Amino acid sequence: MATAIKGKLLLDGTGGKPLSNPVILVEGDTIVAAGTADDVPVDPEAQVIDLSDKTILPGLMDAHIHLVGLKSMEDMAELIRTPPPLSALRTTVEARRLLEAGFTSVRTVGGPTAIFLKQAIEEGVVSGPRIMASGRSFIQTSGGGDPWDIPLELMEIAASLGRGLAETVDGPVECRKGVRRRLREGADLIKILTTGAVFSKENPPTRVGFTQPEIDALVDEAHRMGLKVAAHAHGTEGIRSALLAGVDSIEHGTYLDDECIELMLKQGTYLVPTFAIFKRVMDTAGDDVPEYAMRQGLQVHETHERNFLKAYRAGVKIGCGTDFVGPPPIEHGPNAVELVYLVEAGMTPMDVIVSATGGNADLLALAEKTGTITTGKLADIIAVDGNPLDDMQTLLNVPFVMKGGEVVKHVSD
Ligand SMILES: [Zn+2]
């Protein structure tokens, strides 16, 4: 027996025209029909979920998060000290919070435990979003996120214990071996860093990382195994190297130039600007944020928005991701702020909705399963008061969440 969901307005995640008075029929975990009340007859026996005062959308997706159980931003080395089982337990709370905030799928791009959290969610042990996980990302020795204040010998021991956001590989041979290790662990994609980072004390965002042969080896090996590659890249040279190797998405992309934009258009590469992390960190400017991170954040911000807009207007595909890591001010929950920021940065509200749903589904390699409210897709459905096309802030308060046909949250008014 089907469940019928009745709404006031439907934004189906394809970018098509909003539909008034929609009815969505769900059988098991799947959408079997979606359309206007006239087009979709409802069996009188069907269970009806009445959301007729709400806007219905596909479950949101965050294309760039870290689920690592980190408690403070002050010291990234805490990630090395924290035993992975403790991190994993902490992330179960974050996973539930993400799901209740309307995020039915996420992509985790760095950190050791999300691969196992994903398994636990799929087994039904804990509740959370669908996860596409990269496992630990790849950097070269000394690269963005390699804490220089910890002796290299200790970092190598930590790495062998599976700890840390990233794993160090040097030279094409180690790069290929690293990708094969990730594959063996169960990674869904590969994450690499080709430049320094805003939150790296020693490596400013413009500094280059891997050599071209190393990036080529990482990307070629990943693609041979059928895995996409996400490249963290700020500086122009690092972005270009990643694009020349054929990565599938550029994360951040601060110093994109015209040549990079051209390559992205030609290769269909996504740009995931992750405004949320920079904005939240700068707006909060709390004591928790290290001074170097504040300074570097402010330095990149203006250029970032300008180059993003150039890429968007040229037609580059935009992914929606926050880069939230866990501790305040970048705690999981209000991840929909990225949609607000993307509108502020110049995207149309409809493009932003598509980016966070159908578009992200493509980026996450989930488009055949979910991302739009269309026949045959998994019933990942949310509903909000008001119309996000008029006010994106409405997505920060999601009273109804269904994942795979199961109602995980329904706050009635
Ligand atoms: Zn990140």
Residues whose N, C-alpha, C, O or C-beta is under 5 A from the ligand:
A	BS01	ZN	V109 D323
